[in-house]
Amino acid sequence: MSTVSDYFGSLVFDDRAMRASLSADVYASLRKTIDEGSELDIGVANAVAEAMKNWAVAKGATHFTHWFQPLTGITAEKHDSFISPSPDGSVIMEFSGKELIKGEPDASSFPSGGLRATFEARGYTAWDPTSYAFIKGKTLCIPTAFCSYGGHALDKKTPLLRSMEALSKQALRILRLFGNDTAKRVVSSVGPEQEYFLVTKEMYDKRPDLRFTGRTLFGAKPPKGQELDDHYFGVIKPTVAAFMEDLNDELWKLGILAKTEHNEVAPAQHELAPIYATTNVATDHNQLTMEIMQKVAAKHGLVCLLHEKPFAGVNGSGKHNNWSIATDGGQNLLSPGDTPYENAQFLLFLCAVIKAVDDYQDLLRIAVATAGNDHRLGANEAPPAVISIFLGDELNAVLEAIETDTPYKGAEKTQMKLGVDVLPKFNRDATDRNRTSPFAFTGNKFEFRMLGSSNSIACANIMLNAAVAESLRIYADRLESADDFESALHEMIKKTIKDHKRIIFNGNGYDDAWIEEATQKRGLLNYRTTADCMPHLMDKKNVDMLTSLGVFSVDELRSRRDIMLENYCKTVVIEANTMVDMARTQIAPAVEAYAASVAASAAAKRAVVPELACSYEAGLVKKLSALVDDISGKTDELEGALLKLHEAGDAVEESAAIRDTLLPKMSELRVPCDTAEVLTAKSCWPFPTYADLLFGVK
């Protein structure tokens, strides 16, 4: 019986496969490209392509594809076979370095936000050698960047790679000032925790809202939800356990370091967490993870829901982005060590993050903004829409001592004593965890908790890398020209703490008092919706920073603002149209039919016993009839609001109309529909209820 170590990464053309199939010279040249970013020679590319093809064909692959991440939020692929005609009428299997390096998919139907005219179809994919090729089904998938004919980035990978380069460049300047002359690169690493729901395929197919939008647009609260907290870390059900086992196997074959699995807070909700990887690779892996979750679920008669809020009244699903930075030699630059007060290099990098989050809190909020995620943020289940940093008591005390120029006594190690001799004694961590903080320090990394479960993690990490790179650039400019490095360093750390301490908050982020303090006293931003925050992507300070670092061009930024707003508008409009259809063709007729059956039952009783009042039936029919009228009226109002959206001049204006008018109308329609559900016989209700969905998986 094979063990995990026997098949882990078996479908990946990783370093082991390259060593085994490439000559020493070709392997060394390719590693230099991967590790140092040196230019790839076409001769090396041809050798790599031949070896990659032979490896893939030996594992059953017949096709190859340039696998990329357009601005749709999902991945894209066009498959080409390896076969080429032979003069004798047979075929040979070929794959060249040119085909490896560059592809030319039709770009006409991918969103571009005006970066190209509709009739301009040409686009290019370019091999990303820093992310290993892999086999999916019978296809060799080659991770690539995607750009337009004019050279504009049309994907999420390209600006992510640019942000990583910007961060590395500025971080190396700081390290040189501290005497580190050996580091060649600084890399950001991420471990994205992925939350999701599982429901049965049979019930999913009966819910038009789930099929069209990924979330339930109607649904009365079930008798039991998450009130008892009994699902969290509870015993995993057999069907779910079988799904998780198969999921792990598929992920491990692809070299994805799936590590932790457990039940989450809400019924039917679960989580998977990987070991961290370089941000670029982690992003590719997370996209694959979401795809494979859905495929594996189908094999078990399940559907994996990745929407941020598939069910009202229970927790939604997020994605915790555990971010850190380290040298190519493995030194974690966010590790405080045993004496953080004396670790000036750590303190400077810590201050760079604090400054970045405060200066660019709007960009971090924009990076996680979607129609789905708007339902989570600030809903007492996810961090609030106001961004703040949690540091914990020890680091807070360190920064306070530096700001006030007072001695720091140091934190004593506290041994945990549990009152039972047989249980082991261990030292308590330097700080507790704060699950209400949007951006929390957790020992040697920051956990950015605002991402939605269906989001690509690329967007958040682009902005995070870039913002920190900008802080480091400012620091390096000042320190490189300072006459007294030690004195300038101390003053700069002290000034950063004083100027940006408003962003540090160690309390309960769910407390209404904090939101008032954050916005009224501290001046922090509170963009509650996508429509509120997305236009600010084009604010001058944001454009200046992102363009000066080379992460985006002005045109690329403008295109992304427009695409994200268009996606927001289209998503909510689809939801509203689905509500209209369900209310008019399923819910109202079902309630009316049930009311008629109740009335008929009462009439039949009175026919037998004329003196019966049938007051229960009469009252129920009256309530149901009133609800049918209310549902019909509110459906018409929602449809009218949809028609008015055509009057909007652009996506900014339309998104504001959706926020102010359409979403409230959707909420108003849901109320009588959910009320009708609890009054209508279950046998007459047209689709599975929340109780069915949340507790249907055995």
N, C-alpha and C positions, 0 to 999 in steps of 0.2 A: 504493500500500500504506500503510495507516494505521500510525502509530507509537503507542507507549504513551501519549504526551502527548495524542494525539488522543482516546483513549477512556477515559483514567484518570478515574474518578469519574462516568462517563456514566450510571450507574444510581443516582446519589445526588442527592437534592434538597439540594445543598450551597450554600455561599455564592454560587457563580457562578449557580446556578439561581435562587436567591432574588433576587439582584440583577436578573436578567433578567426575572423574572415578577411582582415586587411593586412597588408604588408606592414612591417614596422615603420617604414618611412611615411606611408599613407596615413597610418594610424596617428603618428606623431603630428603630422601636419593638420589632420582633422581636429585633434585634441587642442592644438594651438588656436585654431579657429573658435572652438567651443569655449575654451578657458580665457582667451585673451582678446577675442574678437578680431583676429587677423584675417586678411582677405583669403577667400577660398580659391585655390587654383583649379582650373577646369580639368586638368589631368587627375587631380585628387578627386574631384567630383565624379568623374567617369568611373574611377576605381570603386568609390563608395557606392555608386548607383548599381554597378554590376554585383558587388557583394550583397547589397541590400536586396536586390532582386532574387539572387540565388537563395538567400536565406528565407525570403518570404515564400517563394515558390515551393521550397522544401517543406514548408508548413501548410501548404495547400492553397496559397493565395493565387488568384488568377488576374486580379486587377490592382491598380494603384490609384490613389486619389490625393490631391493636395487638400488637406483638411484645414479649414480656416474658420474664423469667427467674425462674420459680418456684423453689421449694426442692427441685426434682428434680435440679438440676445441669445441666439442658439448657434450651433455650428452648421457648416455647409460642406458639401463634398460632391464632386463629379468624378465618376469612375471611368477609367480607361484600362483596357486589357493590356497585358504584356505582349500579346501576340503580334507578330509581324509576318507578312507573306514571304515564303521561300520560293525560289525559281521552280522547284519541282512540284509545286502545288501544295506543299505542307506549310506549316507555320513554325517560326522560331520564337523563343521568348526573349524579348529585348527590353532594356530600360537604360537610357543614357544619362550622363551627367547633366545635359541640357534639360531633360525632362524632370530630373530631380530638383534642379535649381529653380526653374521657372515654369509656371503654368499660366494658361490664359482662359479662365472661365468667363462666360458671358456675365457682365456686371450690370446689365440693363435693369434687372428686376430687383436688385438689392437697394435698400435705402441709401441715399447719398446726401440728402439735405441740401440739394442744389450744387453739389460739387461737380456734377456733370449734367449735360442735357439728357433728356429722356432717350433720345435716339442714339446716344453715344454708348455703345455696348461693351467696348473693350475694357478689360481689367486684368490685373496681373497678380499671381500668387508667387511668393518668394520663400524658399525653404528656410526654416528657422532651425539651424543645426544644434541650438542649445536645448531643444526639446526632442526627445527620441521618437523615431518613427515606431509605429505599432501596427499590429494586424487586428482587424475587426471583421469577423465573418471570413470572407475570402478576399478581403481587400487590404492592401498595404496602405496605411494612412500616414501621410507625411505632414506634420504640423507646419503651417506656412502663415506668412503675413499676406495681407490683401490690400492692394492699392489701385487707384484709378490710372487711366492713361496719362493723366497730368501729374501723377506722382503723389496725389493726396491719399492719406490713409483712409481706407474704407472699412476698417476693422478695429478690434479692441486690442489685438496683440501688438501692433506696431507702436502705438503710443505707450503701451505698457513697457515694451523693451526700451523705448526712448527714456521713460521716467527712471528705469533701473540704471541706465547709463548716466543720467544726470545725477542721481543719488550717489553712485559710485565715484564719479568725478569729484564732487564736492566733499564727500566723506574722506577720500584719499588726501585731499588738501589738509584737512584737519589732522589726520593721522600723521602726516609728515611733520607737522608742527610739534607733535608729541614724540617725535623721534622714530616713528615706525617707517622704515625704508624698505621693508620686505613685502608688505601687502601690495598686490597688483590690482585687486578688485575688492569692492565692497558690495555684497549682495543682500537684497531684502528677501526674507523667507516668510512663508505663510502656511498656517495650518487651518483650513476652513472647516469648521463644524457645520454639518448639514442636517437640518431638521426637515421632516416630511410626514405626511399622513398616508395610511394605507386603508383603502375601502375595497369592498368586493366589486369585481367587474360587473356582476349581474345588477347590483344596485346602481352603480355608476351609469350604466347604459340607460337606466330609467329616469335619469335626472338631466334634462336638457341644459340646465344652468352649469352643471359640472362639465358636460361634454363641450359646451361652447365657450365657457369662460374660465373653467378651472376652479370655480368657487360656487357655493350655494347662494343664490340670490333670495331665496325664501327658505323658511324653516323655523318652526316653533321650538322653543327651548325644551329639551327632553327632561324627564323627571330627575335624571342624574347626569351630571356633567363631570367637572374636575374638582368639585367641592371637597371631596375627601382626600385629595392628593394621593389616592391609592394606585394610580397608574404610573406615577413618576418612579422610575427605577424598579418597577414591579416585575413580577415573573413574566417573561416573554411568552406569548401564546404560541402554540405549536406551528400554526400556519406562518406566523411572523418569523419565528425562529428558522423555519425552513427557507423562507425568503432571504433572511439575513445570511444564512450559510451559503446559499448559491451566489448572493451578491458579493460576499467576500471572495469567493473563488474566482469570479469573473474579474473583480478589481485586482486581485493579486496577480493574475495572469498578465495583466496590463501594467504591472509594476506600481500600482497605486497603493500606497501604504495605509490601507484601511485598518484602524487600530481599535476604536471604541464603538460599541453599539449598546443602546439602551432605550427603554420606554421614556418618552418625554411626559410633560405635565398633562396634556389633554388626552382624553381617550382616543385611541387609534393613531396617536402621534409618536414618532420615534426619532432617533438621532444617530448619525454616523460621524465619527471624527477621525481624520487621518493624522499621521505624523507629518510635521511640517516639511516643506520642500521649497526650493527656489521659487520665487513668486511667479515667474513665467510658467514653470512646470506645474506648480500648484494650480494655476488658473486652467491650464489644459486638462489636468487631472479632474478638477471639479466639474468642468463641462462634461467630461466623459462619465463621471460618477452619476450626474443627474440623468444622462441618457440611459446608462445601464440600469439604474434603479427602475426606470419605467419598463425596460425590456424584461428584466427579471421578474418584476411584479406581474406582468402579463402571463408569464409561464405558470404562475401560482394562482391564477384566477383573480388577481388583484389589480388595482390601479394605484399608482403612486402619485399623490397630489403634492405638487411643489408650490402651489399658490401660497402667498403670505397669509391669507385669511380665508381658508375654505369654509369655515364654519363660524357663525356669529356666536358669541357667548362663551367660547372657549379660546384658549391661547392659539395664536397664529404661529407660523413657522418663520424662523430667521436663519441667519448664517453668521456665525461668530468668526471674525477674521483675525486670527492670532498672528500678529505682525512683529518681526524683529529684523535687525540688521547685523551682519557679521562680515568679517574679512574672509578672503579666500583661504586663509590659514585656519579658520574655524573660531576666531575670537569673537564672541558675542559682545557687540558694542553697547548693548542695553543691560548687561549683567553688572549689578552694583558691587559685587564682591562682598567680602566680609565687613569692609569699612567704607561704605559709600561716601561718607563725608570727606574721606581722604582721596577718593578716586575722581580726580578732576576730569579725566577723559570721559568717564561715564556721565558725570554731572553735565558736561557740555553737550553730549549727545541727548541726554534727557531734556535739557533746556531747549535744544533744537526742536524736539518733538512738541514740547509745551507751546513754544512760540508758533510752530507750524499750525497746530490745531486751533489756537486762538486766532491767528491771522487769517486762516482759511477755513473757518468753521462752516462758511457757506458752501465751499466746494465739497467738503465731506458730506454735507447734507444733500447736495445735488447728486453726488455720486451714488446715493442709495435711493434716489427718488423714483418711484414707479406708482402706478395706480394701485397695485396690490399692496405695496409697502405702506402706503398712506393709511391703510386700515390698521396697521400695527403700531406705528410710532406714536408714543404718548398714550397708549391705550391700557396702561397698567399691566403690561405683559412684556413689552419691549422697552428699550430706553426711550425717554421722551424725545421729541423733535429738537429740543434744546441740547446742544452738544457741550459736554463738560468732560474733564479728566479726573479720574480717581487715582490717587497715588498711594494711599494708605498712611498710617500714622508715622512710620519710621521715616519715609522719604519726605513727608510733610514737615517733620521736625528738622530734618537736614536742611531743607530749603529755607525754613524759617530762621534757622541759626545763621545761614549765609546771608540772608537779606538783612538781618539785624546786627550782623557782626558780633554775635554772641557765641560762647563756647558750646559745642555739641557734646553732650555727655555719652551719647551712644545708647543703642537699645540693648537691653539685656535679653539673653536667650531664655525663653520661658519653657520649662519642661512640662509637658502635659501629663498630669497624674489623674488616672481615671478611677482610682479608689478600689481597684481589684489587682492583687499582687501578681496574678498570672498574666495580666495584660502587659504588653511592652510599653515602656516609657519612650517618648520621643519629643523632640523640640518643636514647639509651635512655629508656624511660618511667621515671617516678619510682618505680614499684613493679612487681613481677612480679604475675601473676595466680595466685590460689590456688583451684584447682578443687575442693579438698576442704572449703572453708569454706562453711557454710550461708549466711553473710551477709557478702559481700566488697565492700569499697570498690574501685571500678574507675575512678578518675580524677575523675569528677564525678557519680557515681551509686553506688547500692548494688545488688548483684546478689543477690537472695534466691533460692537455688538449691533449696529444699526442695519446691517445688510439684510435684504429680504431673501427668502429661501430660493427663489427662482433667479435671483440676480447673478450675472457674471461677476466674479470677484475682481475682474480686471479694472472696472471703473473706480472702485474705492481705492485700490492699490496704486493706480495711476496718480490720483490726487494726493494720496498720502506720501508716496515717494517724492512727488514733485514739491509738495509743500515743505517737507523736511529738507530736501536738497536746497531749496531757497534759503531756509534758515542757516544751513551750513555754509552756503555761499557768502551770506552776510557776515557770519562769524569769521570765515577764512580771510575775507577782504580786510577786516579790521585787525585780526591777529597777525597776519603776514606783514603788515606795515607798522606794528607796534614796536616801540623802543624797548619796552620791558614786557616780555611775553607773560610772565607769571602775574604781574600786576594787572595787565590788560585782561587776562583770562578771568581773574577773580571779579573784576568790575563788570565784565560782560555777563557772567553768570548771575551776579547780584542784580544787575539791571533787568535781565530777562525775567527773573523771579518777580521783581517789583512790577514790571510792566504787564505781565501776563498771568498773575496769580488769580485773576478773576475767573479764569477758565477751570481752575482746580476746585473740585467739590467732592467731598468724601461722604456726603449724607445720602438720604433717600431721594433718588431722582424721580420717584413716582409722586412725591408730596406736592400738592398744589402750591404750598408756601414756597417751595424751591423754584417753581416756574415763575412765580411772581418776583422773587428775589433775583433770579437770573436775568429776567428781561427788564425789570424796573430799576434795580439797583446796580446790577453788574453790566448791563448793556449787551447781554448776549442775544444772539439771534434766535427767533422761534418761527421757523418756516414750517407750518403744519402740513402743507400739501405740496405736491409736485408743481401745481400751478403757481404757488407762492415762490418757490425757490428757483425753478429752472431758468427764468429770464435772467437771473443774476449771474449765470455762467459768463455772460458777456460784460460784466462790470470791468472797468478799466484795470483795477488792481489784479484781477484774475487773469485777464487776457495778457497783461504785461508779464506776469510771472511765468505763465505756461508757455508763452512764445519765446521769452528770453532764454529759457532753459531748453528750448527745442523740443518740447513734448508735443505741442500742437502748433499748427499755423492758425492765423485768425480765421481763415475760411473753414478749417477743420472744426474749430470750436463752434462757429456759427451753425455749421451743418449738424453738429451733435445736439445743440440746443433745439433746433427745429425738429430733428428726428425724434428726440425724447419727448417733446411736447406732442408731436403727432401720434406717437405710440400711446401716450397717456390718453389723448382724446379718442383715438380709435378703440382702445380697450374699454373705456367707460361707455362709449356709444354702443358697442357690441353687447355689453351687459344690459344697457337700458332696452335695446331692441329685444333681447332675450326675455327680459321681464315682461314687456308688453305682450309678447307672443305667449308666454306661459300663463300670464294672468287672464288673457282674453280667450285662449283656446283650450286651456286645461283647468285652471283653478276656478274661475267663475262658473263654467259649465258644471264642474263637479259639485260645487257648493249648491248651485241652483237645483241640480238633480237630486242631491241629498235632501234639500228642503222640500222638494216635491214628494219624495218618498215618505218623509215624515208626515207631511200633510195628508198623503193618501192613507197612511197607516192610521192616523187619527180619524179620518173619515170612515174607514172600515170598522173601527171600534165603535163609533157612534151609530153606525148602521145596525150593529148587533145590540148595543146598549145605548139607546138615544140619550139617556140622562147623563152620560159621561161628559165631563167638561173638557178633558184632554188638555188641561192647562199647560202641562210640561211641553207637549208637542206644539201647542199654539205659541208658547213663548220662544221655543227654539226656532220655529219657522220664521217668527218675526225677526229674531236676531240674525238668522242666516240671510233672509231677504234684504235686510238693511245692509249687511256686509257685501252682498252681491252688488247692490247699488253703489256702495262706497268703492268697491274694487273697480267697477266699470268707470266711475267718474275719475278716479285717480289714474287709471290706465290711460284715459283720454288726455288728462293733464300731462302725463309723462310723454305721451306721443307728441303733444303740442310743443313741449320743451325741446324735444328732439328736432322737430321741424325748424324751430327758431335758431338752432345752431348754424344753419346755413347762412344766416345773416352776419356771422363773425367774419372779420376781415382777414385774420391770420390765426396761426396756431396759438399765439399768446392770448389773443382775445377769446378764442374758442375755449381754451383751457380754463380761463377765468369764468366763462359762462357755465361750463360744466361744474366747476367747483361751487358756484353761487346758486345755480338754478337746477341743473339736471340731477346732481347727487341728492339734494334735498327731496326732489320729487320721487326719486327711487326709494328713499327711506320712507316717504309717506305711503307709497303703494305697498310696501312690505308689511306695514302694520295691520291693515285689515286682512291681508292674505294669511299672515301667521295666526291671527286671531281666529279666522275661519277654520284653520287646520285643527285647532284643539276642540272645535265644536262639531267637526265633521267625522262621521264614522271612518275608522281606519280603512275599511274595505272600499270606501268610496273615494279616498284621497288618491290623486293620480300618480304620486311618486313616493319613493321611500322617505321616511322621516329622519330627523336627526338621530333618534334612538336607533333606528335601523342601521344608519351609516356608521355611527361612532362605535357601536357595539356589535357590528355584524361580522367582523373577522374573528374566527375561532382559534 
